[in-house]
Every structure is written in structure tokens, then in C-alpha cells.
């Protein structure tokens, strides 16, 4: 039976030019390169320049994704930006991306689910495309976490970075069979009981400030392996695939030890897991499309590849998307 699927037509990414190394951080707070690498796997991160906004990063990534898709921006009728660091409290960062791409039709809005933002945004775009409300979407994950870090807190400032990634989706009829291309399954979850384990201590409706990121890393870590493994297992059950049929795991990039823990729990070969966090740390909603872009540029993402994306972050929020490239 023919079904509509959201087929991924192109991917792009952008990292700000400035690289901040672990050695530089060791001059700023009481830490060492050894500690950061051993506990997180991160060696360096990129930092947006003064005046360089989240939307600026997102626009670069979106342009690249559109060029690779061979799609003119005016053919896009849906722009979704996943971000927890918007340019302004409002309007949405997505409308500036829309404007800069020269699009003035359809809809543009932000999705806020912190590190799970890209999974939430893909899920939203997929639902809107499959119901026929829109034809082509650009989904951007873009963050400037450097703006909300407490640069005197060594437990958090060493972990995050800035960046953006984007994918272009197009609604296409598929057969409904096992070889369908496009997004095959999405799962999003949240549990607000954990809101105080990873949060920003400010906001327009409470303190009237932007605030700084606060995290109980140990507790977040404990939940991450469990929740992410759970949602991967749910995806496999829902779609009938075995873990070894997945060609590529594209996880949110928070901590190498979390990725190793999931690989061990699910018995996944490490060479099937895309790891980029060593080069840009945790970029929140941008990390999955940055990792997709890395896989694409390294020829790991050809047509027909079965790709499982997953994330977990503040809220808690978590989720997974299974797609055939
Ligand atoms: O994307 C959203 C999801 N976020 C995450 O998934 C992050 C999850 N959490 C983590 O990745 C890890 O918990 C961290 C990397 C944040 C921390 O690793 P850990 O192995 O859980 O370390 P810890 O928090 O238990 O701290 C161990 C020690 C502490 O010292 P004491 O109390 O044992 O004396 C910390 O004060 O390491 C100390 N420490 C540091 N030492 C050097 C904490 N940060 C640093 C640092 N440099 N930057």
C-alpha cells in the first residue's frame, strides 16, 4: 500500500571558526586535558564569534543542505529550527533562517527540547509532511551554548560547544515495504520530574535574565544510557528490525562513555556508531545533524542506508528516529 514518507534529500553543517582546546580551558578553570578526554572524550569545541548568532550558524548549514539536495530554497514551505539558544526570546530563530533563505511562504517555527531538539523537530516535520500539509521542509539544529555557560564552572563549561546542522526533507510516495526510503519511525518522550537535573537558571518569564546552564552530570549520565537504550529497543520492536540490520547509529554527542555504554548494552559494533564529539563537544540540538554531515562527508551515508538517530537531554526529553537514507 502506497504511503507518504519524508525522504532526506540533503544534509549540511557549520561550525564557527574559533576552536577552543582543552589546553586553553585548563588556563581558565581547574581542569586538565587528561580529565576532559578521559571523562567525556572531548578534545576541542567551536565557539561563535562576537555577534555571530544561532541563526547565522543555522543559515550556513541550511544553505549547504539545500545545495546538496539540489533544491531551490523557494521550494521549501516548512522551516523548523531546534534550538535552546534562540537569537531572541521571540520571534523564533526559524523565521530569521526562513527570511535569509528568501522564503516567504509556508510556516517557520522553533522547537525547544534541548539536546533532543533535533529528534523532536524531525518528528514534527515528518508528521506535517506525511499529512500533506507541507511538501518540503528544512530542519535545522543550531546552538550557541557558549552564551549560556558559566565559564567559571568546570563541571559544565568543558562539555559544550557551538554549531549547526540541517537536513532537507521531501514528502514522497513510497511502497510501504521494507525498502522504503525516508523516515520510518519516530519516538519522542519526556518526563518533567527530572527538570532540575539539567536546566538554565534564568528565563524571561522567571528571572528576566538569560541564565546559565546547571547540570547534575552524574545523575544525567545514569539516566542517559538507560533511557536511550530503552528508546532504541522500542524502535527496533516497532519496526521489526534487529540491531545488526542498522547500518549507522547517529547518536546525540554528549559523552563518549555514554555511547560506549549504549553500544555494550545493545551489542552494537563500535564502528557503526558515528562519534564526532571529540571535535566539537556537546552541541545540543546541533549534534545529530553535525554527526550526519560527518558521516555523509566520509561516504558512510549512501542511498539505502538504514540510520538510527537518538538523543536525550534536559527535561528530561529523549527520543529516536529511524530513517532509510
Ligand atoms: O546532552 C545532555 C546530556 N548530558 C549529558 O549526557 C552529560 C552527562 N554526564 C556526563 O557526561 C558526566 O557525568 C560528566 C562528564 C559531566 C562528569 O563525569 P563523571 O565521571 O560523572 O564525574 P563526576 O561528576 O562524578 O566528578 C568526578 C570528580 C569530582 O571530584 P570529586 O568530587 O570526586 O573530588 C568533580 O569535582 O571530577 C571533578 N570534576 C573535574 N575535575 C577536573 C568535575 N569536572 C571536572 C573538570 N576537571 N572539568
Boltz pocket constraint, residues with backbone or C-beta under 6 A from the ligand:
constraints:
  - pocket:
      binder: B
      contacts: [[A, 30], [A, 31], [A, 32], [A, 35], [A, 36], [A, 39], [A, 40], [A, 115], [A, 154], [A, 155], [A, 156], [A, 158], [A, 159], [A, 216], [A, 217], [A, 218], [A, 219], [A, 220], [A, 221], [A, 224], [A, 253], [A, 254], [A, 255], [A, 258], [A, 282], [A, 284], [A, 312], [A, 313], [A, 314]]
      max_distance: 6.0
